[in-house]
Amino acid sequence: MSYAIGLIAVAAFAVMSPVMQLIARTFAWSISSVMLLAIAAVVAHGFGVVLGILVVPTFQYWDAASIFGFCVMAYVFGFGAVYKSVSLNILLGLVDRPERRVRISDIVEQQVPDLFQGRAGGLVEGGLVEQAGTRFAPTAAGRTMAIRIGRLRRAFDIADTSLYDFSD
């Protein structure tokens, strides 16, 4: 029964997350989408624990938590994969065109600058980069983050993925 409680908490998270995203957009909240997911996860997990304690006489926390944790991580992974994917934005822009085709130069000239501006804006808003005229420079926090990311890449042996290597 504890596994069922974990699944009920997952369902609560799966309902709460998009609702919170919609409310945040409607009311122009400055909370990031990732932070909203974290809040939804904490609330749904708490709901599941309280429900389990109240309903299941021999509630097994770790059974419920393992199901909840796995499913929420799968949700977050999927969310992250489609949230700001450059490749998917290009694909969606292509599919939205009536003729369903476009020259690569049109994508580079029309879509890529908007995508880049969005990403650069996120770095500036996050305090990792500052813009001085037409140049960007990392802040102290940005340099610290870059060092940490470099260490993680080395620790996980992550090299260049070559996703954007058009040299061939």
Secondary structure by P-SEA (a helix, b strand, c coil): caaaaaaaaaaaaaaaaaaaaaaaaaacccccaaaaaaaaaaaaaaaaaaaaaaccccccaaaaaaaaaaaaaaaaaaaaaccccaaaaaaaaaaacccccccaaaaaaccaaaaaaaaaaaaaaaccccccccbbbbcaaaaaaaaaaaaaaaaacccccccccccc
